[in-house]
Amino acid sequence: LQSLALYNNRFVLHFSGELGKQVETPDEAVRRLWLREPTAEERTAFAAFAEKNGYAALCRVLFNSNEFLFVN
């Protein structure tokens, strides 16, 4: 339930849309949100997702990922 609330939160929707306007590649989105380079597998999956759904949707997914929400 908490994941759905965060995924559909107006704050997350707004800022994923704003970041989606600023990034030009999926790699750039990963570098900005996860602060690292994506793996080859992530690069392929994120590029396909962004092509189908747009960069705002990709940023929304990245905002809601465990890697973004939790510090190791």
Secondary structure as UniProt FT lines:
FT   HELIX           2..7
FT   HELIX           10..22
FT   HELIX           26..34
FT   HELIX           40..53
FT   HELIX           55..63
FT   HELIX           66..69
//
